[in-house]
Amino acid sequence: MKIYLRPLSYLYDKVVGVKNSLYDKGVITTYNAPVPVISIGNLTVGGTGKTPLTDFCIKHLVKAGKKVAVISRSYRADAESPCWVDVSHPFGARYYGDEPLLLAQANPEVAVYVGPSKWQTAEYAVSKKPYDVLIVDDGFQHRKLKRDLNIVILDATESLANYEVVPEGRAREGWAGLDRADIILLTKCNLAEEAHLKALEARLPKDKEVLYFGYELQKFSNPVENKKITRAEMQGKKVFLVSAIARPDVFEKMMREIGEVSKKSLAFRDHHQYTPADVRNIVAEFEKSGADYLVTTEKDAVKLRPLMAKSPALWSAHLEVSEIGKKGRLDEIIGQILR
C-alpha cells in the first residue's frame, strides 16, 4: 500500500465528497433525459469487466424488443463533439474510442454515441432518434446526467488495497459511494479466491442487492482467415499475448487455464493506440517466441485489425459472461424501470 500517498488520496476523496454533496442537495443541476437512463459504472479506474457486462445488458434489451442507445465518452480518442459511432470508419477505434467501437460492432441493432461530455452526448442522441432506453457506459461518477438505475460493477479479483482512493489506490471514490448504487454486480467471481470474495462482500452495504457473474474465454476468432475455434481446440497450445487493458494479469490468468503463455508476451498501457511500429515489434516478438497463436482481447482487436489487415496471425479472445446464482434477476430489475 502506498501509504505516503494517503494525504493526497484524502484530499481527493474530500473534493469528490463535496461535489457529490452538491448534487445530492440539488445545488448542481442535472440533465433529465426524456427516456429511462441506465448507468453501468464502477468505483475503480478501469479493469472491472464493465464492457462485457454492458454488452450483456444491451443484448438482453434488444432481445426484449427495446430501442437502445449507448452513451459513452470519447476517452483518449479524436472525437471532440457528440457523434454517432460509424463502424465503417477506417480508424474507428482512434476516432471514437476502442470500447464504443467494440460495442457498436457487437450490436449492429444499437446506436452508440460518443462525446467529451456524457450528458451532452445523451441530449444529442435523443435529439436524433426516439429510443426506449439509454445505457450510459462508465456513468457512475458522471452525475450531471440523471439516471433511473445505477448499476455498479466491482471486480472480485481486485485487491482490496486497490479500493483506496487514487493516487494511493485505484478507486475514483471511497466505499461510501456505493450508497448511490441501486444494485451491485460482482464480476470474475469464478476467478476469485473464496476468502477474498468474502472479504469483498464484507465491505458492501447491507441494504444493496448483489448479483454475481463469471467470465470465461470460450471462443477465438481470426478475421483475416475468417476462422473460429473453441477453447478446447486451443487447449495446451503455446500462446503469445498482447493487450492494452487495465488488468492484463487477469487476461493472462484466464489464458493460462487454456495453454502455455509465452514469457515474451506484451502488455501496453490501458487504451494504448497501437502504431505500425508497435505491430512490427509485436509480430517479431511473436515469431521469436515460437508460440502457436498470437492472441489479443476483443477491445484490442478493434485497434489492431486495421494495422494487421493482411496478417493471418492475430486471434481475438471472446469473453463470455454468465450469471451465477440468480439467473434472470438483472433482467427483472432493468425491466422494472422500463414499464
C-alpha positions, 0 to 999 in steps of 0.5 A: 500500500502506498501509504505516503500517498494517503494525504493526497488520496484524502484530499481527493476523496474530500473534493469528490465528497463535496461535489457529490454533496452538491448534487445530492442537495440539488445545488448542481443541476442535472440533465433529465433525459426524456427516456429511462437512463441506465448507468453501468459504472464502477468505483475503480479506474478501469479493469472491472469487466464493465464492457462485457457486462454492458454488452450483456445488458444491451443484448438482453434489451434488444432481445426484449424488443427495446430501442437502445442507445449507448452513451459513452465518452470519447476517452483518449480518442479524436472525437471532440463533439457528440457523434454517432459511432460509424463502424465503417470508419477506417480508424474507428477505434482512434476516432471514437474510442476502442470500447464504443467501437467494440460495442457498436460492432457487437450490436449492429441493432444499437446506436452508440454515441460518443462525446467529451461530455456524457450528458451532452452526448445523451441530449444529442442522441435523443435529439436524433432518434426516439429510443426506449432506453439509454445505457450510459457506459462508465456513468457512475461518477458522471452525475450531471446526467440523471439516471433511473438505475445505477448499476455498479460493477466491482471486480472480485479479483481486485485487491482490496488495497486497490479500493483506496482512493487514487493516487494511493489506490485505484478507486475514483471514490471511497466505499461510501459511494456505493450508497448511490448504487441501486444494485451491485454486480460482482464480476470474475467471481469464478476467478476469485479466491473464496476468502477474498470474495468474502472479504469483498462482500464484507465491505458492501452495504447491507441494504444493496442487492448483489448479483454475481457473474463469471467470465470465461474465454470460450471462443477465438476468432481470426478475421483475416482467415475468417476462422473460429475455434473453441477453447478446447481446440486451443487447449495446451497450445503455446500462446503469445499475448498482447493487450492494452487493458487495465488488468492484463494479469487477469487476461493472462490468468484466464489464458493460462487455464487454456495453454502455455503463455509465452514469457515474451508476451506484451502488455501496453498501457490501458487504451494504448493506440497501437502504431505500425511500429508497435505491430512490427515489434509485436509480430517479431516478438511473436515469431521469436517466441515460437508460440502457436497463436498470437492472441489479443482481447476483443477491445484490442482487436478493434485497434489492431485489425486495421494495422494487421489487415493482411496478417493471418496471425492475430486471434481475438479472445471472446469473453463470455459472461454468465450469471451465477446464482440468480439467473434472470434477476438483472433482467427483472430489475432493468425491466422494472424501470422500463414499464 
